[in-house]
Amino acid sequence: TEDINVNFTMALDETIKNDANAYVLITVDGKEYKFTAQQAVAGQLTVPTAAAQMKDEIQVTVYDGNGTAGTTFTYCVHQYADYILRNSTDEALKTLVKHMLNYGAAAQSYFDHNAEDLVNKDVSVTLVDPENINTPATETGTIDGIEFYGASLVAREKVHIRYYFTVADTVEQATFTCNGSPLKVYKYDGLYYVQVPGLNPAEYDDVITVTVTSGENTYTVSYSVMQYIQRVYHRDTTEEGLKVLVKAMYNYHLAAEAYSAP
C-alpha cells in the first residue's frame, strides 16, 4: 500500500557519520543522486523510481570526506519481489507481489524501457478485465472561461492524476487546490494542468477533487484512477499497449485491496 521503493539500511562508521564532507551516491538508470552522510543518518534518501524500473539496478556507494569510495551495494525491486515469492507463506502478499511485477512489465513494454527483459517473465497471474463503467468526471459550480478538458495518469513510484483545463485569457488569477493544499499549475499545448498527490494501488478507486477558485467563484472536478482505467480500457480507439497497462493496474489494485483488507 506504499510507494514502490527500495530501502537500504547500512551501518556507517562514526568517522563517516561525523564527516561533513562524506556523502552517499545513489545511481539509477544512469542518473546520480548525491546525499550528505548526515542526510543518510536522518533517513532522508529518497530517489524517484517508476513502475517500469523494477528491474533497474540501484547502486549505493558511500564516500568519505576525501572522496574515497567504499563498497558499492547493488539491489533492485525485482530481487526483493523474488525473495518474497520464494520465502513468504503469506499468499495475499505473494499475490500482490505477482501483480506488482505484472504491472511493472506492462509499464516496461508500454514505455519501451528494458522491454527485452520483462520483470514478470517467471510469474503467472490470473487477470480480469476492468468493469465497463464509463463514469465521467463530476463537475460542480462554474467559472466563466475555465472548463475541464480531460485527465491523464502519470505512472511513477505512485500514480498521479493530471487534470487538464482550458483557461481563457480573460480569467483573473485562479488558484487550484486539492484537499486544501495548493497545486502548482503547468501549461502544456495551450492547456493548463495540475497534478494531484500520488496514489497507492489500494487507493485507485478513491475520488479526488480539484477545486478551482477565482474571486468569489469556485468550480470543482472529481475523478479517480479507476474511472480513467475503465474508460480507457473499454474505449475502441485505445492502443493495445495502453490497454495491457491499465488492465495490469486494475488487477494490481484488486490485489492491493485484498492484501490491505482487515
N, C-alpha and C positions, 0 to 999 in steps of 0.2 A: 504493500500500500504506500510505499515511499518512492523516492526517486530511484532510477537505475544508476547507482553509484558503486564504486569500489572504495572501501575504507582501508587504508594501510595503517597498521599500528607498529611503531618502531620504538625501541629503547635507545634514546640518544645519550651519548656521553655528556657528563656535566660540562666539560670544556666546550662542547658544541652548543649546548643549551645557553651558555652564558656568553657566547661569542657573537657580538653584534653584527659581524660580517659573515657569519656562517649562514648557509641557505640551503633550501631544498629545491631541486629542479625536477619538474614532472613533465614528461613528454608523451603526447597522444597524437597520433596521426600527423606527425611532423610538426606539431605546434608545441611550443615550450611555455611553461608556466613557472615562474620563479616566486618563491616564498621565503621569508626570513625564517631562521630557526625558531625565533620567538613565536611566529605565526603557527609553525608546526606544533609547538608545545601547547599552544592555545586551541589547537584543533581547527584552525582557520584555513585549511587547504581544501578548496573546492575547485574542481576542474570540470567544465561542461563536457558532457558526452551525449551523443544522440543515440536513438534506438538502433540505427544501422551500425553502430560502433561496438557491438557486444563482443566482437572477436578482435578488436584492435588492441594491441599491446599497450599497456600503461607502464611507463618506465619511471621509476623514482630513484633519484640519486641525491645523497647528502654531501655537501661541500663544506670544508672547514673555512675559517677566515682567510686562509692563504690561497683558496681556490683549488685545494686538493680534493679530488673526488674519492668518496668511499665506494662501497658496494652498490651496484645498480640492481634494484629489485624490479622484477617484471611480472605483471599479472594481467588478467582481463576478466570481464564479466563471464565469458563462456567457461573459464576454468572453475569459477565458483559454482556456476549452474551445474556443471558436470559433477562436481563434488557432491552437491545436494542429490542429484539423481542417482548417484552410486551408493550413497550412505544414509540418506534420510529414510525414516519409517513413516513420515507424515505424508500421506497420499495427497492431501489437499495442497500441500506445499509443492510436492513434485509435479502435480498437475499445473499449478501456477507457473512454475519454472519452465515447463514444457511450452506453455502458451506464450510466455515471455520470449523464449527463443524463437518460436514461430513468428511472432510479431517482429523480432529483430531481423529475421531472414527476409520477411516481406519488405521491410524497410531497406535492407541491403539491395534487394532486387529493384525496387522502385526508384531508389536514388542512385543506383549503379555504384554502390560502394562495396568494394571487395566481393562482388557478386559471384565470383567463381569459387568462393569458399564460404558457403552459407552456414550460419551458426546452428541451424536446426537439422543438418543433414543426417544425424543419427537419432533423431527424435520423431516419434509418431504420435499425432494427436487427432482426435475426432473434432471436426469443425461443424458448426451450424450456421446457417445464413442469418444475417441481421433481420429483424422484423421489418415488414413492409409497411411502415407507418410514416407517411410523408407529412410530418408536422412542421409548419413554417415557424419562423421566429415570432414571438409575441411582442407586439408594439403597443405602448400606451403613451398618451399625450402627443403633442405635436410642437415642432418649432419650424416656423417658416424658413425654407432654404436649407434644411437639413433632413435627409432621408437615409434610411438604412438601405445599403446596396447589396450586402451579402456577407458570408462568413467563410473562412478557411481555417485549416488546422496547421500548426507547426509542431512536428514530432521531434522533440529533443529528449533530455532526460525525463522531462514531463511533457504532457501535451498541452499546448496553449491554443485558445480560440482567438482568431483575429476577427474583429468586427469592422466592416468597411462602410463608409458613409459618403454620400455626396454632400458637399457643403458649398453653398452659394457665396459669392464674394460679398454680398450684402449683409451676411450674418456677422454680428459683432462677436468678439472673442467668446467662444464657447468652451466649456470645461467638460471633461469626460471622467467619470469615476466608476469604480466597481467596489461595492461593499464599503462605500465612504472613502476609499483611498483613490487619490488622483491617478490617472493613467496618462502616460506620455502619448502624444499624438504624432503620427508619422504621415507623410504624404507619399503617395505611390500612384503613378499613372493617372493623375487627375483626381484621385480619391484621397480621402483621409481614412486612416485606420488606427485602431487601438488594439493592444494585445493584453488579454487578461492573465492574471497569475496562473501558473501551470497546475494541471490537474493530474492526480494519480489515477491509475486504471479503475479503481473501485468507484471513482467519482465521475466517470464518463456520462452518467445519466443525471448528474446534478445540473439544474438550470441556473445559468449565470447571467446576471442582469447588469447591463451597462447603462448608466444614467448620463444623459447629456443635459447640461444646464446653460441657458443663455438668457441673461437678465432674469425676469420673473418666471420664465417658461422652462419646463422640464419635459424630457422625452426619454423613454426607456425602451431598451431592446433586450429580450430574454431569449437565451438559446443554450443548447447543450452539445457536447461532443457526440452524444448518442443521436441527436437529431441530424447532425451532419453525416454520421456514418450511415444511418438508414436512408437518407435522401440520396447520397452519392452511390451507395451500393445498388439501389434499385433504379437509378437513372439510366436510360437507354444509351446515352452518349458517353458514359464513364469508361475510360480506358481500362483494360483488363488488369494492368499492374496496380492501379489505384483500388480497384475492386478487391483484389487479393489483400492489399494492405489494410483496408478498413474492415474486411472480414476478420483478419487476424486481430485487429484492435478490439473488435466486438467480442471475440472469444476470450481474449486476454482479460477484458473487463469482467466477463462472467466468471472466470477462474479466480480473479481477484476478489470479487464479491463473495464467492463461496469460501475462499480462504479466510477472509476477514470477518465472516459472519460469526456471531457469538455461539 
